[in-house]
Amino acid sequence: MTPLLSAEVAAPPRLQAMRLEILAGEKIALIGPNGSGKTTLLRALAGIDDDASSVYIQGESLTLVPPARRAKLLAFLPASRDVRWPIPVRDVVALGLAKPDPARVDQLLKRLRLTDLAERPIDRLSTGERARALLARALADRPRLLLLDEPLSNLDPAWALRTLDLLDGIASEGCGIALALHDLSLIGRFDRVWMLDHGRLVADLPPAKLLASPEFASVFEVEPASTGWALRPSADRRSSP
Ligand SMILES: Nc1ncnc2c1ncn2[C@@H]1O[C@H](COP(=O)(O)OP(=O)(O)OP(=O)(O)O)[C@@H](O)[C@H]1O
C-alpha cells in the first residue's frame, strides 16, 4: 500500500536521521521523555523548520506544494495553548478554512461543544476550552494528515476520551494521525507507537509490543504498578540527595 506520509527526517543536531511512514487511516502515538525530540519531529514532518527533511504526503512534496494545497494535506497543532489575540472562538475555527464555510464552523463548534462560547474571545477561555477550539481549527479543512502536539494534555479525562473518539472517526475516513502524548495509559488507542530517546527513533511498534520491549524499559524509568505507574528503582533514587 502506498503510504500517506513518507518522510526522511534530517534535523540535526536535535534529531538523528530517520525514515518514517504513515498509512491512510493509521494513528501513531509519539512518545518519549521530556526533551527527546517529539515537538522537533512533528515540526520537521510539518515542514515548519528550515531543515533538510524530505516529506511527501500522498506523493506530493511538502516543499513544492502551494500554501492552499498544503493546508489540505496537513494540519499541525502546536503544544502551546497560548493565544493572545482577542479573536472570537468562531473566527479562530474559521481561520482553519481556505474558503469561508460557516456551516463547517458550526459543525465543529457543536462537535467540540463550543457553541455557547462561539462569540467569546479565545483569550478568555479556560486552557482546556482553548485546546478544543485550537483542535477544531486544525480539523476544519479536513486535512489528510494531522500532526498533533500533546492535544490531550490540558483536557479532563472525559474530553481526552471524547477527543480520541473524534480522532478514531476521522482516521476511519482515511486521515493519518501522529499525536505526541505523555499519558502512556492511552497508547493502546493507537495502531503504532514511535518512541524517541535523545533525538533517536528507538522503537516503532504496536502498543502492546512496545510496552513489553526492553527499549521501553530502558527509555522510560517507570513500570506498571497497582497505582498506575511507579518509578523504576534506579541509581539516582537509591542515592540520598
Ligand atoms: N529552539 C531551540 N533551539 C535549540 N534547542 C532546542 C530548541 N527547542 C528545543 N530544543 C532542544 O531540543 C531537544 C528536543 O526538544 P523537543 O521540544 O523536541 O522535545 P520534546 O520531546 O517535545 O519535549 P517535551 O516532552 O518536554 O515537550 C531538547 O533538548 C530541547 O532542549
The ligand as an SDF file (V2000), in Angstrom:
LIG
                    3D

 31 33  0  0  0  0  0  0  0  0999 V2000
   14.7600   26.4090   19.5960 N   0  0  0  0  0  0  0  0  0  0  0  0
   15.6110   25.5060   20.0940 C   0  0  0  0  0  0  0  0  0  0  0  0
   16.9340   25.6560   19.9740 N   0  0  0  0  0  0  0  0  0  0  0  0
   17.8140   24.7580   20.4580 C   0  0  0  0  0  0  0  0  0  0  0  0
   17.4270   23.6270   21.0610 N   0  0  0  0  0  0  0  0  0  0  0  0
   16.1160   23.4210   21.2180 C   0  0  0  0  0  0  0  0  0  0  0  0
   15.1460   24.3430   20.7470 C   0  0  0  0  0  0  0  0  0  0  0  0
   13.9020   23.8470   21.0310 N   0  0  0  0  0  0  0  0  0  0  0  0
   14.1140   22.6820   21.6730 C   0  0  0  0  0  0  0  0  0  0  0  0
   15.4280   22.4330   21.7780 N   0  0  0  0  0  0  0  0  0  0  0  0
   16.0440   21.2340   22.3790 C   0  0  0  0  0  0  0  0  0  0  0  0
   15.7950   20.1510   21.5060 O   0  0  0  0  0  0  0  0  0  0  0  0
   15.5300   18.9760   22.2660 C   0  0  0  0  0  0  0  0  0  0  0  0
   14.1860   18.3900   21.8550 C   0  0  0  0  0  0  0  0  0  0  0  0
   13.1630   19.2960   22.2230 O   0  0  0  0  0  0  0  0  0  0  0  0
   11.6560   18.9760   21.9170 P   0  0  0  0  0  0  0  0  0  0  0  0
   10.8550   20.2000   22.2770 O   0  0  0  0  0  0  0  0  0  0  0  0
   11.5150   18.4560   20.5410 O   0  0  0  0  0  0  0  0  0  0  0  0
   11.3670   17.7880   22.9570 O   0  0  0  0  0  0  0  0  0  0  0  0
   10.0010   17.1020   23.3710 P   0  0  0  0  0  0  0  0  0  0  0  0
   10.2080   15.6250   23.2870 O   0  0  0  0  0  0  0  0  0  0  0  0
    8.8690   17.6610   22.5930 O   0  0  0  0  0  0  0  0  0  0  0  0
    9.9110   17.5300   24.8980 O   0  0  0  0  0  0  0  0  0  0  0  0
    8.6690   17.7320   25.9180 P   0  0  0  0  0  0  0  0  0  0  0  0
    8.1330   16.3590   26.2350 O   0  0  0  0  0  0  0  0  0  0  0  0
    9.3300   18.3640   27.0870 O   0  0  0  0  0  0  0  0  0  0  0  0
    7.6680   18.6230   25.2550 O   0  0  0  0  0  0  0  0  0  0  0  0
   15.5990   19.3760   23.7390 C   0  0  0  0  0  0  0  0  0  0  0  0
   16.8710   19.0060   24.2340 O   0  0  0  0  0  0  0  0  0  0  0  0
   15.4380   20.8770   23.7160 C   0  0  0  0  0  0  0  0  0  0  0  0
   16.1140   21.4780   24.7940 O   0  0  0  0  0  0  0  0  0  0  0  0
  1  2  1  0
  2  3  1  0
  2  7  2  0
  3  4  2  0
  4  5  1  0
  5  6  2  0
  6  7  1  0
  6 10  1  0
  7  8  1  0
  8  9  2  0
  9 10  1  0
 10 11  1  0
 11 12  1  0
 11 30  1  0
 12 13  1  0
 13 14  1  0
 13 28  1  0
 14 15  1  0
 15 16  1  0
 16 17  2  0
 16 18  1  0
 16 19  1  0
 19 20  1  0
 20 21  2  0
 20 22  1  0
 20 23  1  0
 23 24  1  0
 24 25  2  0
 24 26  1  0
 24 27  1  0
 28 29  1  0
 28 30  1  0
 30 31  1  0
M  END
$$$$
